[in-house]
Amino acid sequence: MLQACSSTGYLGNVENSEDIKETPQYIIGAGDMLRVFVWGNTDLSGEVPVRPDGRITTPLVEDLVASGRTPTQLARELETKLKRYMKKPVVTVTVTNFTGRYTEQIRVVGEVGSPRTLPYREYITVLDVIIAVNGLTEFAAGNRASIARTVNGKIHKIPVRLSDLLDQGDISANVQLQPGDILFVPEAWF
């Protein structure tokens, strides 16, 4: 019966499917908190912060560059370093608090409740960001807001209609953000 199911081609050739989009991998950045688990050795396991210089320190392995790597890449590097002290170490690295690389964070400035930097998340929109920064102030000129986006080394200004989105529910004004975007919300003229 299993052979019959597999010969029908029901699943198709998944590897060659153009419909499947490769999922981007998370890149560790300064400010992230990592859980390092060394199988069979609780003394070498624990939570470690990624310092502002992008490095981590774990028992037996000091000053290892974590920023710019995926958790899997970092785990393999830790295994290589730990081979000096133990046979066949097995390491898992899990990101427990996400900040992301500085260049990929979203900045929100101007007339918002709490201007700040936010970690980029896939499919994040201006509505998500405005909720995260406690909305607009009473002095905000929401329809004069803009996004500064760097593309191929050039900065582009993208107009955003925040007032239309928030006051009138115009979902067409809900722009998707990209890593490194800066959302500016200017003050209204009186």
C-alpha positions as CSV (number, residue, x, y, z in Angstrom):
1,M,0.0,0.0,0.0
2,L,2.8,2.4,0.8
3,Q,4.4,1.7,-2.5
4,A,1.2,2.5,-4.3
5,C,0.9,5.8,-2.5
6,S,4.5,6.7,-3.4
7,S,4.1,5.9,-7.0
8,T,1.1,8.1,-7.6
9,G,3.3,11.2,-7.5
10,Y,0.8,12.9,-5.1
11,L,3.5,14.8,-3.4
12,G,5.3,15.7,-6.5
13,N,9.0,16.5,-6.6
14,V,9.3,18.8,-3.6
15,E,13.0,19.6,-4.1
16,N,12.3,21.1,-7.5
17,S,9.1,22.9,-6.7
18,E,9.1,26.6,-7.5
19,D,6.2,27.1,-5.2
20,I,8.3,26.6,-2.1
21,K,10.1,29.7,-1.0
22,E,13.3,29.2,1.0
23,T,12.8,30.4,4.6
24,P,15.3,32.9,5.6
25,Q,17.4,31.9,8.6
26,Y,17.7,34.0,11.7
27,I,21.1,35.7,12.0
28,I,22.3,36.3,15.6
29,G,23.0,39.9,16.6
30,A,24.3,41.8,19.5
31,G,21.8,41.9,22.3
32,D,20.3,38.5,21.6
33,M,20.1,36.0,24.5
34,L,21.2,32.5,23.6
35,R,20.6,29.1,25.3
36,V,23.6,26.9,24.7
37,F,23.0,23.2,25.4
38,V,25.8,20.8,25.5
39,W,24.4,17.3,25.5
40,G,25.4,15.3,28.6
41,N,27.1,18.2,30.3
42,T,25.0,20.6,32.3
43,D,28.1,22.5,33.5
44,L,28.8,23.7,29.9
45,S,25.1,24.5,29.2
46,G,23.4,27.8,30.0
47,E,22.1,31.2,28.9
48,V,24.6,33.6,27.5
49,P,24.1,37.2,26.1
50,V,25.6,38.3,22.9
51,R,27.7,41.3,23.9
52,P,27.8,44.6,22.0
53,D,31.0,43.4,20.3
54,G,29.0,40.4,18.9
55,R,30.8,37.8,20.9
56,I,29.8,35.3,23.6
57,T,31.7,33.6,26.4
58,T,30.8,30.1,27.6
59,P,32.5,27.7,29.9
60,L,35.8,26.6,28.2
61,V,35.2,28.8,25.2
62,E,35.8,32.5,25.5
63,D,35.2,35.4,23.1
64,L,33.6,33.4,20.3
65,V,32.0,35.5,17.5
66,A,28.3,34.9,17.5
67,S,26.9,37.9,15.6
68,G,26.4,37.3,11.9
69,R,26.0,33.6,12.3
70,T,22.9,31.3,12.4
71,P,22.3,29.4,15.6
72,T,23.3,26.2,13.8
73,Q,26.6,27.7,12.5
74,L,27.4,28.8,16.1
75,A,26.6,25.4,17.5
76,R,29.0,23.7,15.0
77,E,31.7,26.2,15.9
78,L,31.2,25.5,19.6
79,E,31.5,21.7,18.9
80,T,34.8,22.3,17.1
81,K,36.1,24.3,20.1
82,L,34.9,21.8,22.7
83,K,36.6,18.9,20.9
84,R,39.8,19.9,22.7
85,Y,38.1,19.0,26.0
86,M,35.7,16.2,25.2
87,K,34.9,13.5,22.7
88,K,32.2,14.2,20.1
89,P,30.4,17.1,21.8
90,V,26.8,17.7,20.6
91,V,25.7,21.4,20.9
92,T,22.4,23.1,20.3
93,V,22.1,26.9,20.3
94,T,18.6,28.4,20.7
95,V,17.8,32.1,20.6
96,T,15.6,32.9,23.5
97,N,15.4,36.7,23.3
98,F,15.5,38.2,19.8
99,T,17.1,41.5,18.9
100,G,18.8,40.8,15.6
101,R,21.6,42.5,13.9
102,Y,21.7,46.3,14.3
103,T,21.6,46.9,10.5
104,E,18.4,44.9,10.3
105,Q,16.5,46.5,13.2
106,I,13.6,48.9,12.5
107,R,13.8,52.4,14.0
108,V,10.8,54.5,14.8
109,V,11.3,58.2,15.5
110,G,9.3,61.4,15.7
111,E,5.8,61.8,17.0
112,V,5.1,58.4,18.4
113,G,4.3,57.3,21.9
114,S,7.6,55.6,22.6
115,P,10.3,56.1,19.9
116,R,12.6,53.1,19.8
117,T,14.4,50.4,17.8
118,L,12.5,47.1,17.2
119,P,13.7,43.8,16.0
120,Y,12.7,43.0,12.4
121,R,10.2,40.2,12.0
122,E,9.1,38.6,8.7
123,Y,6.0,40.3,7.3
124,I,6.0,43.2,9.9
125,T,4.0,46.2,8.8
126,V,3.7,49.8,9.8
127,L,0.5,49.0,11.8
128,D,2.5,46.4,13.8
129,V,5.2,49.0,14.5
130,I,2.8,51.7,15.5
131,I,1.1,49.4,18.0
132,A,4.5,48.5,19.4
133,V,5.5,52.1,20.0
134,N,2.1,53.0,21.7
135,G,0.6,54.8,18.7
136,L,1.0,58.4,17.5
137,T,1.1,61.5,19.7
138,E,-1.6,64.1,19.4
139,F,0.9,66.3,17.5
140,A,1.7,63.7,14.8
141,A,1.2,64.4,11.1
142,G,0.5,60.8,10.3
143,N,-0.1,61.2,6.5
144,R,3.2,63.0,6.2
145,A,5.1,60.0,7.7
146,S,7.8,58.3,5.6
147,I,10.0,55.3,5.6
148,A,13.7,55.7,4.8
149,R,14.9,52.5,3.1
150,T,18.4,51.7,1.8
151,V,18.4,49.8,-1.5
152,N,21.7,49.1,-3.2
153,G,23.5,51.8,-1.2
154,K,20.9,54.5,-2.0
155,I,18.4,55.8,0.5
156,H,14.8,56.0,-0.8
157,K,11.9,57.9,0.8
158,I,8.6,56.0,0.8
159,P,5.5,58.0,1.9
160,V,3.2,56.4,4.4
161,R,-0.4,57.4,5.2
162,L,-0.6,56.5,8.9
163,S,-3.6,58.7,9.6
164,D,-5.6,57.1,6.8
165,L,-4.6,53.7,8.2
166,L,-5.4,54.4,11.9
167,D,-8.3,56.8,11.6
168,Q,-10.2,55.5,8.6
169,G,-9.0,51.8,8.6
170,D,-7.5,52.1,5.1
171,I,-5.6,48.8,5.0
172,S,-4.0,49.8,1.6
173,A,-1.9,52.2,3.7
174,N,-0.5,49.3,5.7
175,V,3.0,49.1,4.2
176,Q,5.2,46.1,4.8
177,L,8.6,47.0,6.3
178,Q,12.1,45.6,5.4
179,P,15.1,45.1,7.6
180,G,16.9,48.3,8.4
181,D,13.9,50.6,7.6
182,I,13.5,53.9,9.5
183,L,9.9,55.2,10.1
184,F,9.7,59.0,10.5
185,V,6.6,60.5,11.9
186,P,6.8,64.3,11.7
187,E,5.1,66.9,13.9
188,A,1.9,68.6,12.5
189,W,2.1,72.2,11.5
190,F,-0.4,74.5,13.3
